[in-house]
Amino acid sequence: MTEPVTVQSPKVRDHREAQAIKIIGTRLRDARMRLCNMSQRLAAQQLGLANSGMLAKFENATDNRNIPLWLIRRAAALYEVSIDWLFGETEDWETGHRMTQERETSRWLFDVWEKAREMDIAHLRLLNDKLEALTAITSELAAAANDASAALDRFAEVNPEFEDMPAGSPLVAAVVRIAAAAQHGATRLERLRCEMRRPAAA
């Protein structure tokens, strides 16, 4: 004789799902903080989430949606814990000597990577500041060279005999060279800015 099938009400089912999500969220937070000592931002990046806010919703069980299975699998691999432990089915999250060493090594690698990334960002900011300062100086130099060239053209226009005067022609040639050099420098600097934007965007 078969036993009757018990049909749970939607209210009971929703309550059990909420409890399960809460347990998984707590285990995700414990694994990240207690077992791996990993920041929420870094963990979100490693798990493939858009930002740390999404991970915070899962950890705090404030998201009304179910926690996706792909996230649970990635979290188990990242934190090196069993899926059963994340679901709250066991208290054993694999504390063997090899796993402990692997966790410590992974934690060290993540710390080194994070510090290197922060250092790279600091260097990029410093380089950007220097580039902005150099751009301003080059722009001022180009503007001054253009003004000098325009003033010399006007002076030669008012004084037609100017180029026939002693040192007149060399002065004109020098101003022309300065204006050309300033324009060339501005062009190369803008090209450098474009080249720097491409890897930064990537």
N, C-alpha and C positions, 0 to 999 in steps of 0.2 A: 504494500500500500504506500503510495507516494505521499510525501509530506506536502502540506499546502504551501504555496509560494507567498511569502510576505511582501507586500508592496508598500514601500516607504512613501510617506507623504512628501510633497515637494519641500515643505518646511523642514522636515527632518533631514532630507537629502542635502538641502542648502546649508544647514547647520554643520553637517559632517564635512562637507566640502570646505566650508570656511575654516573649520578646525584643522583640516589637513593642510590648507594653504598657510595657516598660521604656524604650524609645526615646521613645514618646509622653510618658511621665511626665517624662523628662528634659527634653524640649523644652517641656513645659508649665511646668516650673520655671524654665528658662532665659528663656522669654518673659516670665514674670511678674517675675522678679527683674532680669535683665540688660537686657531691652529696655524694660520698662515701670516698673521700680522700684516695684512695687506690693506691698503687704503681703498675706500669705496670707488674712487675715480679710476685707480689702476685696475681693480677687479672688473669694473664695468667695461673698460677697454678690452681686457683679456677675454671677457665673455661675449664680446661683440654687440654690446648694448650702445645705444646712441649717446647716453650720458649717465652720470651717476645717480641722477634723480630716478631713472627707471629702476635701477637696482634697489634703491632705497624703498620704493613702493613694494617690490617683491619681498624684501627683507622684513619690512614692517607690516606686511599683509594688508596694506591700504588699497591695493589694486583690486577692483571688483572682478577682474578676469582671472581665470586659472593661470597658474604659473606654467609656461610652455615646457613641454617635455625636453625640447632641444636645450633649453637653458639649464635644466636639471642635469642633463648628461654632461654639458660643458662644465658646469660647476663641480660635478663629481671628479672630472678629469683635472680641472684646474686646482682644486683644493686637495686632490688626492684622497678622497673619502668615498665610501661606498654609497650607492644610490639608496640602499635600504636604510642607511644611517640618516640620509637627508629626508627620507619619508618618515623617520621616527620609528621604524620597525626594529631597530637594534640600537644599543648604546655603544657598540664596538665600531669605531671609525678607523680601525686598522692602525694600531700603535706599534707595529713591529719595528725592530731596529733599522731595517733597510728603509722603511717608509719614513721614519723620523729623519734619517740622514737625507733622504730625497727632499723632504719638506724644507729642511734647513738649507739645503743647496738651492732649491727653487726660490726660497725667500731671499737668500743672499743675491741671487741673480736678478730678481725683481728689484731689489733695493739698488743694486749697481746700475741697472737699466734706468730706473727712475732718476737717480742722481745725474747720470750722464745726459738724460733728456733735459733735465732742468738746467744743466750747465750749457748744453747746446742752445737752449732758448735764451739764456742770459747772453751768450756770445752773439747770437743773432740780433738781439736788441741793441747791444753795444755797437755792432757793425752797422745796423740801420741808423743809429743816432749819428755815427761818424759820416755815413753816406749823406744823410740829410744836411749836416753841416757843410760838407764838401759841395753839395748841390747849391746851397745858398751862396757860398763863396764864388763858385763858378758862374752862377747867374749874375752876380754883381760884377764880376770881371767882364763877362760878355757885354753887359749893358754899358759899362764904362768904356769898353773898347769901341762899341758902336757909337756912343756919344762923341768920343774923340775923333772917330772917322768922319762923322757928320760935321763936326765943328771944323775939321781940316778942309773938308770939301767946301764948306761955306766960306772959309778964309781964302781958299784958292779962287773961288768964284768972285769974291770982292776984289781980290788982288791978283789979276791975271798973270802978272810977272812973277808970281811967287815961286814957281818951279824953276825959274831961271836964276833965282837968288842963290847965293852960296848955301849949300846944305839943304836946299829946298827939296830936291828930289829924294835924297836919302831919308828925310823926315817923312815924306809921303809913303815911301816903301816900308819904313818901320811901322807906321800906323796901320798900313794894310796888313802886314804880317801879324801884328798884335790882334787885330780883329779876326783874321782867319784862324789864328791859334786858339783864341777864346771860343769861337764857334765850333772848332774841331773838338776842343775839350768838352764842351757842353753836349755835343753829339755822342761822344764816347761814354760820357757819364750816364746819359739816358739809356744807352745800349746796355751798360752794366746794370742799371736798375731793372731793365726788362729781363735780363738773364737771371737776376736774383729772385724775381717774382715767380718764375717758372718752377724752380725746385721748392720754393716756399709753399706755392699752391699745391704741388704734388704731395 
